Every structure is written in C-alpha cells, then in structure tokens.
Amino acid sequence: MNDREILEIALKQSAWDMSCDAGDFLKEEPVVVLSKSDKRKKKFMADVNVFEIQSYGTNVVASVCPELEESARAFLSGKDPERAFEPKAIIEINRILNRHGYEVAFMGLNFLPRMELMRAIECPYETRLLEKGEFEHLYTPSFSNALCEERKHLDILCAAAYEGGREIGLAGCSMDGEEMWQIGIDVLAEYRKQGVASALTSKLALEVLRRGRVPFYGCAWANVKSHRNAAKCGFRAAWATMTAKKIKPEREETK
C-alpha cells in the first residue's frame, strides 16, 4: 500500500461511519447528513450517530439524528474546519446539544501511517508478537488501552515487551473496521520513557501493514505524549472527530 491507497481506505471507512460519500470529506463547504445504521461502521461506534463531526482538514462533515439536523447546519455555516473544533464552538454546540438531552462526549485526533516514515524501532527489552489466544491473561487494568474487555472478540494481535518473563508493555489492535485495525498502547509506569511504547507501536503497525490492513492510531486532543508516540512511529494526523452522547441522570453518574 502507498499513502494514497491508505487515505482512500480511511475515507471509505469514514463514509460508512458517517452515512455519507467519501468525496464529501474533500468538499470546500460543510456537509450535514442524517446518520443511518450500517454494519460496516467501526465496531466501537453507536448504531446511529447522535451528533458526530469529522474533518480531514478540508471541511467538516456532520452525521446527526433528525432532531439535530437544522442545528448542525446552523452551527457549521460559514465555519472553517479548525473553527468548528475551537473551545468557543464546542461550548456553543454543547449548549445546543443540552437542550435536546445530549452533551459533547469525546474529541480526538486520528493518525494514519506515512509509508516512507514507517520503520522498526528498538527498545532495551525483548519484544514479540502475540496472536489471538496468546494474550487472554492480559485483560487487566494495566493494559486497558491496548485491550478492551468489552470488545475482546475484536482484539486480534498484540506486540508485548518483557523483562524477566513479565509483560511490561503492550500494544494491541482491534478489528474496528473492515480494512482498518486500531492500535492502543500501555506501558507500566516504571518502564516509561525508555522507548518501549514506540518499539511496540511500530512493531505492531508494520505487522498490520504486512497483513494487508491499515493500522490507525487515535487519542484524545490533549494527550500530548500519545501524539508524540504516533509521530515517532511514522504516523501523521489524518482526521479530527467530535462525538456526543445522551446525558445520563445524576443518579446513574454517581453510581
């Protein structure tokens, strides 16, 4: 695969996720569509989007429920892509969402491989790949970013680092899309800042590419150390996203 093919796969997946056409992300003006159920959506996404916006840098695409369609059009009208994700804009849309019983849930940045930058990175510890069935014992709080207990059937491949036979770091990937596998990474606190995260991330990403899938890497906007890890491993920012969810009653939130 080359960079263009990787981007096309990502755009196709985003189109399924957002109930739009891949070309909508490349238009100059904002695009608002009604969200629909689609079995090809990324597996961690809701069946139907309440209010989700994505931007590959050219414009913003909003995938929304019918009651928020008019609000989404008004919100995005005249806004450059980066303005739609500014604090002032998020406060504005959150007020609108609140009136309908929803709230902003997550803002993230997603990364795709830049092929000429992808390379194996070494660290001071032994590393090896773990296939399905070899990492069942690693569903623990220490590795909750690498593996997901709630969707363990999607976890397909890991790269682990060891000292004295003990796992000290873990990168895992889940089959979130038909052609795209998402990478998550955890390193035990006492082993951080030694290159373990980048060694495992790069090892796993290269193996995913070897298997004919696109590895992607996502994290929260303010997770600077994760941004740095993505860049060090040859990933580059590809698209931004913001999602909304239904507001839970206070009783549920305090349980």
C-alpha positions in Angstrom: 0.0 0.0 0.0 1.0 3.6 -0.6 -0.1 6.7 1.2 -2.8 7.5 -1.3 -4.3 4.0 -1.0 -4.3 4.2 2.8 -6.1 7.6 2.7 -8.7 6.2 0.3 -9.4 3.3 2.6 -9.7 5.7 5.6 -12.1 7.9 3.6 -14.2 4.9 2.6 -14.4 3.8 6.2 -15.3 7.3 7.4 -18.0 7.4 4.8 -19.6 4.3 6.2 -19.2 5.6 9.7 -20.9 8.9 8.8 -23.5 7.8 6.3 -22.1 9.9 3.6 -19.9 9.7 0.5 -16.1 9.6 0.7 -15.9 12.6 -1.5 -17.9 14.6 1.0 -14.8 15.0 3.1 -13.0 16.7 0.3 -15.6 19.4 -0.4 -14.9 23.0 0.4 -18.3 23.6 2.2 -19.6 21.8 5.3 -21.7 18.7 4.7 -24.6 17.6 7.0 -26.2 14.1 6.7 -28.7 12.1 8.6 -27.0 9.1 10.3 -28.1 5.6 9.4 -27.4 2.2 10.7 -24.6 0.5 8.8 -22.9 -2.8 9.6 -19.7 -1.6 8.1 -19.2 1.2 10.7 -16.3 0.9 13.1 -17.3 -1.5 15.8 -17.0 0.8 18.7 -19.4 3.4 17.2 -23.1 3.7 18.1 -25.5 2.2 15.7 -26.8 5.6 14.8 -24.8 8.8 15.5 -26.5 11.4 17.7 -24.1 14.2 16.6 -20.7 13.4 15.2 -18.4 15.7 13.2 -15.3 14.7 11.4 -12.7 16.7 9.4 -9.8 15.6 7.2 -8.8 19.3 7.1 -10.7 20.5 4.0 -14.2 20.8 5.5 -16.4 19.4 8.3 -18.9 16.5 7.8 -21.6 16.2 10.4 -23.6 13.0 10.9 -26.6 13.6 13.1 -30.0 12.4 14.2 -33.0 14.2 12.6 -33.8 16.4 15.6 -30.3 18.0 15.4 -30.0 18.4 11.6 -31.1 22.0 11.5 -28.9 22.9 14.4 -25.9 21.2 12.8 -26.4 23.2 9.6 -26.6 26.5 11.5 -23.6 25.6 13.6 -21.3 24.8 10.7 -22.5 27.5 8.4 -19.5 29.8 7.5 -17.1 27.9 9.7 -13.6 26.9 8.6 -12.8 23.3 9.7 -10.5 24.3 12.5 -13.1 26.8 13.9 -15.6 24.0 14.4 -13.3 22.4 17.0 -12.3 25.6 18.9 -13.3 25.8 22.6 -15.8 28.6 21.7 -17.5 26.4 19.1 -17.6 23.4 21.4 -19.3 25.4 24.1 -21.8 26.6 21.5 -22.6 23.2 20.3 -22.8 21.7 23.8 -25.4 24.3 24.7 -27.4 23.2 21.7 -27.0 19.5 22.5 -28.0 20.1 26.1 -31.4 21.4 25.0 -32.0 18.1 23.4 -30.7 15.9 26.2 -27.2 15.3 24.8 -23.7 16.5 25.5 -20.2 16.5 24.0 -18.6 13.2 24.8 -15.2 13.0 23.2 -12.8 15.0 21.0 -10.0 13.1 19.3 -7.3 13.1 16.7 -6.7 10.1 14.5 -3.4 9.1 12.7 -2.6 7.1 9.6 0.8 5.7 8.5 3.1 7.7 6.3 4.8 4.9 4.5 8.2 6.5 4.0 8.4 7.1 7.7 7.4 3.7 8.9 10.3 1.8 10.5 11.1 -0.7 13.2 12.1 0.9 16.5 14.2 -0.9 19.1 14.0 -0.8 22.9 16.1 -2.3 25.7 13.7 -5.2 26.2 12.6 -8.4 24.5 9.6 -7.9 22.2 7.4 -10.3 20.4 4.1 -10.6 18.6 1.1 -12.4 20.3 -1.6 -14.0 18.2 -5.3 -14.5 19.2 -5.4 -16.8 22.2 -1.9 -15.8 23.5 -2.9 -12.6 25.3 -6.1 -13.7 27.2 -4.3 -13.2 30.6 -3.5 -9.6 29.7 -7.1 -8.2 30.1 -6.1 -6.2 33.2 -6.4 -2.5 34.2 -2.6 -2.1 33.4 -3.3 -2.8 29.7 -6.8 -1.3 29.3 -5.7 1.0 26.4 -4.2 -1.9 24.5 -7.0 -4.4 25.0 -10.8 -3.9 25.6 -12.6 -6.4 27.8 -16.0 -5.3 26.5 -15.0 -6.0 22.9 -12.4 -8.7 23.3 -13.7 -10.6 20.3 -12.3 -7.8 18.1 -8.8 -7.9 19.6 -6.7 -9.7 17.0 -3.0 -9.1 17.5 -0.6 -7.7 20.1 3.1 -6.8 20.5 4.4 -7.2 24.0 7.7 -6.2 25.8 9.2 -8.4 28.5 11.6 -8.2 31.4 12.3 -11.4 33.3 9.3 -13.1 31.5 6.9 -10.5 32.7 4.9 -8.2 30.3 6.0 -4.6 30.9 4.3 -3.1 27.9 1.6 -4.0 25.4 0.4 -2.7 22.1 -2.9 -4.2 20.9 -5.0 -3.8 17.8 -8.7 -4.4 17.3 -10.6 -5.1 14.1 -12.6 -2.0 14.3 -13.2 -1.7 10.5 -13.3 -4.0 7.6 -9.8 -2.9 6.4 -8.7 -0.8 9.4 -7.3 -2.0 12.7 -6.9 0.4 15.6 -3.7 0.4 17.8 -3.7 1.1 21.5 -0.7 1.1 23.8 0.1 0.7 27.5 3.5 0.6 29.3 3.9 0.0 33.0 4.8 3.2 34.8 8.3 2.2 35.9 9.2 1.3 32.3 8.1 4.5 30.6 10.4 7.0 28.8 12.7 4.1 27.6 11.3 3.7 24.1 9.0 0.8 24.9 5.8 2.5 23.6 7.4 3.4 20.2 9.0 0.0 19.8 5.8 -1.9 20.4 3.6 0.5 18.4 6.0 0.4 15.4 6.3 -3.4 15.6 2.6 -3.8 15.6 1.9 -1.3 12.9 4.4 -2.9 10.5 2.8 -6.3 11.1 -0.7 -5.0 10.5 0.5 -3.5 7.2 2.2 -6.8 6.3 -1.2 -8.5 6.7 -2.8 -6.1 4.3 -4.7 -3.9 6.8 -4.4 -0.3 7.6 -3.3 0.5 11.2 -4.7 3.6 12.6 -4.0 5.3 15.9 -6.4 7.5 17.8 -6.1 9.6 21.0 -7.7 12.5 22.8 -6.8 16.0 21.7 -4.8 16.8 24.8 -2.9 13.5 25.1 0.4 15.1 24.0 2.6 12.0 24.9 0.4 9.9 22.7 0.6 12.4 19.8 4.4 12.2 20.2 4.4 8.4 20.1 2.3 8.4 16.9 4.7 10.8 15.2 7.8 8.9 16.3 6.4 5.7 14.8 5.7 7.3 11.4 2.0 8.2 11.8 0.7 11.5 10.8 -2.5 13.3 11.8 -5.3 12.4 9.3 -8.7 13.4 10.7 -10.3 15.0 13.8 -13.5 13.9 15.4 -16.1 15.0 18.0 -18.9 12.9 19.3 -21.9 13.4 21.5 -23.9 11.2 23.8 -27.1 11.2 25.8 -26.9 12.9 29.2 -27.2 10.4 32.0 -29.3 11.2 35.0 -27.3 12.3 38.0 -28.3 9.1 39.9 -26.6 7.0 37.2 -23.4 9.2 37.1 -22.8 8.8 40.8 -23.2 5.0 41.0 
